[in-house]
Structure formats: structure tokens, C-alpha cells
Amino acid sequence: MHDIIPLVAIMAFFATSGWMLKLTLGYRARMKELAQGRLERSPSDARLERVEQAVEAIAIEIERVSEGQRFVTKLLNERAQPIDGAARAAVGRRVDTPH
């Protein structure tokens, strides 16, 4: 029983060393391929690029909607203010347009 423990430890050491060597060599080969530019873009890269473009387009549209909302809020706030006598005469001549 006591003779098997050192044998198992030695086998585990060599198995782990071999596994680590394989991982290291695979990593170095992958980095070499990346450096040489031999790896092509995967389909998921193109899909991710399309998603990024869609998100940017949505952000622009949301900004446009929020600008319109600010404009409408400003108009409603101006019309809700109390009007004194001098300003009351000018209201008839003033025209607010959104553009």
C-alpha cells in the first residue's frame, strides 16, 4: 500500500506536465497564426459587427426622439406660464413652429 503512493504521485506529475506542455505549445501555435494573419474572421465577427451597427442606429434614433420630446416639453411649459398684459398682446402675433 505504501509503495503505490509514490508511484501515483510520479504518474500524476508526468501526466500534468504533458498536459501543460500540450497547452503551452497549442497556445504558441495559435499566437503565431494570429501574428501572421492566417486566421480568417469567423462568421460571428461579421454578425457582431452588424449588431454594433444596429445598436448605433438605434441610439441615433433614440436621440432624435428625445430631442423632439424636449422641444414639446419646452412648448408646453412656455404656454403654461401666466401671461401679463404686455405679453398678452404679443401672443397673438407670435407663431411657434417646430422647425
Phi, psi and omega per residue, in radians:
M1 nan -0.731 -3.125
H2 -1.280 -0.357 -3.137
D3 -1.369 -0.371 -3.075
I4 -1.435 -0.476 -3.099
I5 -1.086 -0.862 3.099
P6 -1.106 -0.583 3.122
L7 -1.150 -0.747 3.114
V8 -1.149 -0.702 3.120
A9 -1.106 -0.737 3.138
I10 -1.164 -0.722 3.125
M11 -1.142 -0.722 3.116
A12 -1.115 -0.697 3.123
F13 -1.072 -0.840 -3.115
F14 -1.212 -0.624 3.106
A15 -1.152 -0.765 3.123
T16 -1.152 -0.695 3.122
S17 -1.102 -0.747 3.107
G18 -1.109 -0.728 3.126
W19 -1.114 -0.774 3.119
M20 -1.129 -0.675 3.109
L21 -1.115 -0.734 3.111
K22 -1.096 -0.772 3.115
L23 -1.088 -0.758 -3.127
T24 -1.116 -0.792 3.138
L25 -1.151 -0.673 3.087
G26 -1.119 -0.703 3.120
Y27 -1.126 -0.776 -3.131
R28 -1.121 -0.687 3.120
A29 -1.135 -0.716 3.126
R30 -1.133 -0.742 3.121
M31 -1.137 -0.623 3.117
K32 -1.159 -0.729 3.103
E33 -1.116 -0.728 3.110
L34 -1.108 -0.725 -3.126
A35 -1.138 -0.596 -3.136
Q36 -1.461 -0.162 3.105
G37 1.301 0.364 -3.117
R38 -1.374 -0.367 -3.139
L39 -1.378 2.264 3.136
E40 -1.512 2.834 3.100
R41 -1.229 2.421 3.138
S42 -1.442 2.835 3.117
P43 -1.067 -0.475 3.135
S44 -1.211 -0.479 3.070
D45 -1.139 -0.760 3.115
A46 -1.145 -0.683 3.127
R47 -1.151 -0.723 3.111
L48 -1.105 -0.662 3.109
E49 -1.115 -0.701 3.100
R50 -1.150 -0.679 3.115
V51 -1.124 -0.718 3.113
E52 -1.075 -0.737 3.118
Q53 -1.120 -0.692 3.122
A54 -1.137 -0.715 3.133
V55 -1.132 -0.701 3.104
E56 -1.114 -0.717 3.115
A57 -1.133 -0.700 3.108
I58 -1.140 -0.685 3.131
A59 -1.105 -0.681 3.113
I60 -1.133 -0.755 3.134
E61 -1.142 -0.676 3.105
I62 -1.117 -0.669 3.099
E63 -1.107 -0.699 3.106
R64 -1.119 -0.737 3.131
V65 -1.115 -0.724 -3.122
S66 -1.179 -0.607 3.070
E67 -1.109 -0.745 3.094
G68 -1.100 -0.684 3.118
Q69 -1.150 -0.693 3.092
R70 -1.092 -0.700 3.138
F71 -1.107 -0.824 -3.128
V72 -1.125 -0.709 3.114
T73 -1.090 -0.709 3.117
K74 -1.099 -0.764 3.127
L75 -1.090 -0.795 -3.139
L76 -1.118 -0.653 3.128
N77 -1.186 -0.705 3.123
E78 -1.145 -0.670 -3.120
R79 -1.304 -0.389 -3.130
A80 -1.463 -0.207 -3.141
Q81 -1.237 2.505 3.096
P82 -1.170 2.509 -3.064
I83 -1.921 2.240 3.097
D84 -1.510 3.139 -3.038
G85 -1.083 -0.763 -3.090
A86 -1.215 -0.690 -3.125
A87 -1.304 -0.445 -3.128
R88 -1.109 -0.617 3.127
A89 -1.234 -0.558 -3.106
A90 -1.350 -0.364 -3.096
V91 -1.130 -0.603 -3.137
G92 -1.126 -0.526 -3.128
R93 -1.558 -0.355 -3.037
R94 -1.451 2.409 3.097
V95 -2.223 2.130 3.076
D96 -1.677 2.180 3.083
T97 -2.144 2.624 -3.083
P98 -1.383 -0.047 -3.113
H99 -2.140 nan nan
